[in-house]
Amino acid sequence: MILGGRKLTIQRKGRVQDGQGGWREDWTGIGSERGKLRPASAREREIAGQQQAVVSHVSYLRKGANVKLGDRLLLDDVGYEVIAVREPGLAGKHLEIDLNEVQRG
């Protein structure tokens, strides 16, 4: 069953006050859903001399969950970038969300 599972916090970038009269972009929690998360693949890369691993995941949430491209799912203080949201044709009762997690060495 898709529903159940673990509590995932949905975050979206938004403007927040910077404390100096201006604004900055930051992640803001917009809700939470219970769902599942599974790893899909991993690859290594080097950017600016820094080793990184990109681990892709798939999350399963209930149909109608308020999640969209560019959001972030948070589980156990780990952020997962939403790179695609789709509704599988066969089941029609849940969403499949493709995610990336970047690990820095």
Backbone as numpy.savetxt, mean C-alpha at the origin, in Angstrom:
# Nx Ny Nz CAx CAy CAz Cx Cy Cz
-11.42 -17.21 2.81 -12.26 -16.02 2.81 -11.38 -14.78 2.81
-11.70 -13.83 1.96 -10.90 -12.61 1.86 -11.07 -11.73 3.09
-12.30 -11.53 3.50 -12.52 -10.68 4.67 -11.95 -11.38 5.90
-11.63 -10.60 6.89 -10.91 -11.15 8.02 -9.46 -10.79 7.84
-8.59 -11.70 8.12 -7.18 -11.41 7.91 -6.67 -10.36 8.89
-5.76 -9.53 8.41 -5.10 -8.54 9.26 -5.58 -7.13 8.95
-5.41 -6.25 9.93 -5.84 -4.86 9.77 -4.77 -4.09 8.99
-5.16 -3.55 7.84 -4.29 -2.73 6.99 -4.80 -1.30 7.03
-3.91 -0.35 7.30 -4.28 1.06 7.30 -4.07 1.62 5.90
-5.07 2.31 5.39 -4.97 2.96 4.08 -4.53 4.40 4.31
-3.45 4.80 3.63 -2.93 6.15 3.75 -2.93 6.81 2.37
-3.16 8.12 2.38 -3.17 8.91 1.15 -2.35 10.16 1.40
-1.60 10.60 0.38 -0.82 11.83 0.54 -1.75 13.02 0.54
-1.47 13.94 1.43 -2.26 15.15 1.52 -1.43 16.27 2.10
-1.99 17.46 2.05 -1.30 18.62 2.59 -1.54 18.72 4.09
-0.45 18.95 4.82 -0.53 19.18 6.26 0.29 20.42 6.58
-0.09 21.10 7.63 0.64 22.31 8.03 2.04 21.92 8.47
3.03 22.76 8.11 4.42 22.46 8.46 4.86 23.12 9.76
3.94 23.85 10.43 4.28 24.49 11.69 4.96 25.84 11.54
5.20 26.25 10.29 5.86 27.53 10.04 5.02 28.40 9.12
3.72 28.12 9.07 2.81 28.91 8.25 2.64 28.40 6.83
3.29 27.32 6.52 3.19 26.74 5.18 2.61 25.34 5.22
2.78 24.65 4.12 2.24 23.30 3.97 3.32 22.37 3.44
3.15 21.09 3.72 3.99 20.06 3.14 3.11 18.83 2.87
3.59 17.96 2.01 2.85 16.73 1.74 3.29 15.65 2.71
2.33 14.88 3.20 2.63 13.79 4.12 1.52 12.75 4.00
1.79 11.56 4.50 0.79 10.50 4.49 -0.21 10.70 5.62
-1.49 10.54 5.29 -2.56 10.67 6.27 -3.42 9.42 6.22
-3.72 8.86 7.38 -4.60 7.70 7.44 -6.01 8.09 7.06
-6.61 7.37 6.11 -7.98 7.67 5.69 -8.95 6.55 6.07
-8.43 5.48 6.65 -9.28 4.38 7.06 -8.47 3.10 7.19
-9.17 2.04 7.53 -8.50 0.75 7.63 -9.45 -0.33 7.13
-8.87 -1.42 6.71 -9.61 -2.57 6.19 -8.95 -3.83 6.71
-9.74 -4.86 6.84 -9.18 -6.17 7.16 -8.97 -6.90 5.84
-7.80 -7.49 5.69 -7.51 -8.19 4.45 -6.28 -9.05 4.57
-5.84 -9.53 3.44 -4.67 -10.41 3.39 -3.59 -9.77 2.52
-2.35 -10.17 2.78 -1.20 -9.66 2.05 -0.26 -10.83 1.80
0.16 -11.00 0.54 1.12 -12.08 0.24 2.22 -11.54 -0.67
3.47 -12.00 -0.47 4.55 -11.59 -1.36 4.36 -12.21 -2.74
4.80 -11.49 -3.78 4.67 -12.00 -5.16 6.03 -12.19 -5.82
6.94 -11.22 -5.68 8.26 -11.34 -6.30 9.22 -10.36 -5.63
10.51 -10.49 -5.99 11.51 -9.57 -5.44 12.61 -9.36 -6.47
13.22 -8.17 -6.43 14.37 -7.89 -7.29 15.27 -6.89 -6.56
16.54 -6.94 -6.89 17.50 -6.01 -6.29 17.88 -4.95 -7.29
18.26 -3.77 -6.76 18.71 -2.68 -7.61 19.64 -1.79 -6.80
20.39 -0.96 -7.51 21.26 0.01 -6.86 20.91 1.39 -7.38
20.61 2.30 -6.47 20.29 3.68 -6.83 21.18 4.59 -6.01
21.93 5.45 -6.72 22.84 6.41 -6.08 23.78 5.70 -5.10
24.26 4.53 -5.50 25.21 3.80 -4.67 24.59 3.08 -3.49
23.27 3.06 -3.41 22.59 2.42 -2.30 21.89 1.15 -2.79
22.16 0.04 -2.13 21.49 -1.22 -2.47 20.05 -1.18 -2.00
19.15 -1.64 -2.86 17.74 -1.70 -2.51 17.16 -3.02 -3.01
16.15 -3.48 -2.34 15.37 -4.62 -2.81 13.93 -4.14 -2.94
13.31 -4.45 -4.06 11.91 -4.12 -4.27 11.14 -5.43 -4.21
10.24 -5.53 -3.25 9.44 -6.73 -3.07 8.01 -6.39 -3.45
7.47 -7.12 -4.40 6.08 -6.88 -4.78 5.17 -7.80 -3.96
3.99 -7.31 -3.69 3.00 -8.03 -2.90 1.64 -7.89 -3.57
0.73 -8.74 -3.19 -0.67 -8.61 -3.59 -1.48 -8.61 -2.30
-2.38 -7.65 -2.20 -3.29 -7.58 -1.06 -4.70 -7.84 -1.54
-5.49 -8.44 -0.69 -6.88 -8.74 -0.99 -7.75 -8.02 0.03
-8.59 -7.10 -0.45 -9.50 -6.34 0.41 -10.91 -6.49 -0.12
-11.87 -6.13 0.70 -13.27 -6.24 0.29 -13.57 -5.30 -0.87
-14.51 -5.70 -1.70 -14.95 -4.84 -2.80 -15.52 -3.55 -2.20
-15.18 -2.42 -2.76 -15.65 -1.14 -2.26 -14.70 -0.46 -1.28
-13.59 -1.10 -0.96 -12.61 -0.47 -0.07 -12.10 0.82 -0.72
-11.90 1.85 0.09 -11.47 3.17 -0.40 -9.96 3.17 -0.60
-9.50 2.51 -1.65 -8.07 2.46 -1.95 -7.89 2.71 -3.44
-6.85 3.51 -3.80 -6.63 3.82 -5.20 -5.13 3.93 -5.49
-4.81 3.97 -6.76 -3.43 4.11 -7.22 -2.76 5.29 -6.53
-1.55 5.09 -6.02 -0.82 6.17 -5.35 -1.00 6.16 -3.84
-1.96 5.42 -3.34 -2.13 5.30 -1.89 -1.02 4.41 -1.33
-1.06 4.23 -0.03 -0.12 3.35 0.65 -0.89 2.52 1.66
-0.57 1.25 1.76 -1.12 0.39 2.80 -0.04 0.20 3.85
-0.44 0.27 5.10 0.49 0.15 6.22 0.12 -1.08 7.03
1.12 -1.94 7.25 0.93 -3.14 8.07 2.17 -3.30 8.94
1.98 -3.34 10.24 3.10 -3.49 11.18 4.21 -2.47 10.91
3.84 -1.21 10.70 4.78 -0.10 10.47 5.59 -0.24 9.17
5.16 -1.09 8.26 5.79 -1.20 6.95 4.81 -0.64 5.92
5.30 0.28 5.07 4.47 0.89 4.05 4.61 0.17 2.72
3.47 -0.05 2.04 3.43 -0.71 0.75 2.75 0.23 -0.24
3.46 0.61 -1.30 2.94 1.54 -2.30 1.95 0.83 -3.22
0.76 1.42 -3.38 -0.26 0.86 -4.27 0.09 1.21 -5.71
0.31 0.18 -6.54 0.66 0.41 -7.94 -0.46 -0.01 -8.89
-1.46 -0.74 -8.40 -2.62 -1.10 -9.23 -3.73 -1.62 -8.33
-4.97 -1.34 -8.72 -6.14 -1.84 -8.03 -7.04 -2.48 -9.09
-7.43 -3.73 -8.86 -8.29 -4.38 -9.84 -9.33 -5.24 -9.14
-10.41 -5.44 -9.86 -11.48 -6.31 -9.38 -11.47 -7.55 -10.26
-11.12 -8.70 -9.71 -11.09 -9.91 -10.53 -12.47 -10.25 -11.06
-12.51 -10.67 -12.32 -13.78 -10.94 -12.98 -14.55 -12.10 -12.41
-13.86 -13.13 -11.93 -14.57 -14.32 -11.50 -15.24 -14.17 -10.15
-14.52 -13.68 -9.18 -15.08 -13.61 -7.84 -16.02 -12.42 -7.68
-15.56 -11.23 -8.04 -16.39 -10.04 -7.95 -16.74 -9.60 -6.55
-16.13 -10.21 -5.54 -16.47 -9.86 -4.16 -15.30 -9.24 -3.41
-14.18 -9.05 -4.11 -13.03 -8.46 -3.46 -12.18 -7.70 -4.49
-11.22 -6.96 -3.96 -10.25 -6.24 -4.79 -8.90 -6.91 -4.64
-8.12 -6.90 -5.71 -6.73 -7.31 -5.65 -5.90 -6.05 -5.87
-5.00 -5.80 -4.93 -4.20 -4.58 -4.96 -2.74 -4.98 -5.10
-2.09 -4.52 -6.19 -0.66 -4.77 -6.38 0.12 -3.71 -5.61
1.15 -4.15 -4.90 1.91 -3.27 -4.01 3.41 -3.46 -4.23
4.19 -2.43 -3.93 5.64 -2.51 -3.89 6.12 -2.09 -2.51
7.08 -2.82 -1.98 7.77 -2.47 -0.75 9.25 -2.31 -1.11
9.83 -1.15 -0.78 11.24 -0.91 -1.07 12.03 -1.07 0.24
12.98 -1.99 0.21 13.86 -2.21 1.37 15.22 -1.63 1.03
15.74 -0.78 1.91 17.02 -0.12 1.66 18.10 -0.74 2.54
19.28 -0.98 1.93 20.38 -1.61 2.65 21.33 -0.61 3.25
